[in-house]
Amino acid sequence: MKNTPHAYQTIAILAVTQILSWGSLYYAIAILAPEIQREMNWRAELVFAAFSWSLLVAGMIATYIGILLDRHGGKFVMGMGSLICGTGLITLSQAQNLAMYYFAWSILGMAMAMTLYEAAFATLTRQFKEHSRQAISTLTLFGGFASTVFWPLTQQLNTVMGWRHTYLAYGLAQIFLCLPLHLLLKKTIKTQDSVKSAITQKKNFSLQEALRHPTFWKLAFAFAANSFVFSALSVHLIPVLKEMHHPATLAVLMAAMIGPMQVLGRVGEMTIARNAMPQTVGKFTFAALPAALLVLIFMGTHAWAVALFCILYGLSNGILTIVRGTIPQTLFGTENYGAISGAMSGPALFSKAAGPLLIASLVHHTTSPYPILACLLLFSLASLTFYFAALRSAQH
């Protein structure tokens, strides 16, 4: 990454907008869902299913949004995304029935594809080309604080104003803060230097070429299986720890370690592993998840084992975000990064939506946490297998 004022400005802008966007789109629902459920008298499944639907919408349009990012850059696409996000959040704050509630989350699904990490990574890659890894790592370091900021903030706003005015405030923040910030992004155009760079560096795949390459699909399935586990555990980890006879206070305390561990993992990637290839960093990331689950399955009745699980799980999840942002450009080039990365993220967004729902159905059929953990272990092993298969096929 070139250390220019433009570079620092781009990262600073995206750091602020990522924290605000992740906080309002992704983390707020965990705090506000019980309030929505009580006021509207809806079942919890209906409240959360709308959020899952928004992830499916994001997955369905991710490739198209990636193409737009490649053509027009983040200034236009992420700016429009902030406007759509603000509109969706304001609509959500006014929802009086289930149809309007789901309509609002449909709008927010579009906003997710246009404002969250995939869009930000494509923006950075378009500006910095093959030098974007450091910028991506730095951005994820800031993004890791979104839950740290927004869970207590949302809790406080909900106590003072209620869920409707909280979402209204977040919607206005998108329009009056994130939109102007995104419009300050540098408008990148293809210069003679970038054309020369594209010619001299290794092959840049088109979207169609990437889709025909077996490495693409193996990586997509690896990320999808991984996302299934992480999304399922984000909802079910604390109940699983309680089922393993840990006190609720200990379960919450241990789960709270995961966020700092994610940040620590990203710091480690930026320092210890800064000269390692993304493929090598990915080996640790994908291997750490099944290792963490094995610790929980065989020794999870001990508090120290739960702590070790949360450390490995948090490190893996934190570094995975960087691997997901850097490995597509390493293997497929930078020229069509947005489209290729968007297409690759589609299956992961689908599985992220499915994970909590499928594990919830399993919870209804068992009183033991071990079938749930065994199911997640199988997905994590499938993820690891697909990843190593992708690395092998990329060498041929």
Secondary structure, 3 states (H helix, E strand, C coil): CCCCHHHHHHHHHHHHHHHHHHHHHHHHHHHHHHHHHHHHCCCHHHHHHHHHHHHHHHHHHHHHHHHHHHHHCHHHHHHHHHHHHHHHHHHHHCCCCHHHHHHHHHHHHHHHHHHCHHHHHHHHHHHHHHHCHHHHHHHHHHHCCHHHHHHHHHHHHHHHHCHHHHHHHHHHHHHHHHHHHHHCCCCCCCCHHHHHHHHHCCCCCCHHHHHHCHHHHHHHHHHHHHHHHHHHHHHHHHHHHHHCCCCHHHHHHHHHCHHHHHHHHHHHHHHCCCCCCHHHHHHHHHHHHHHHHHHHHHHCCCHHHHHHHHHHHHHHHHHHHHHHHHHHHHHHCCCCHHHHHHHHHHHHHHHHHHHHHHHHHHHCCCCCCHHHHHHHHHHHHHHHHHHHHHHHHHCC
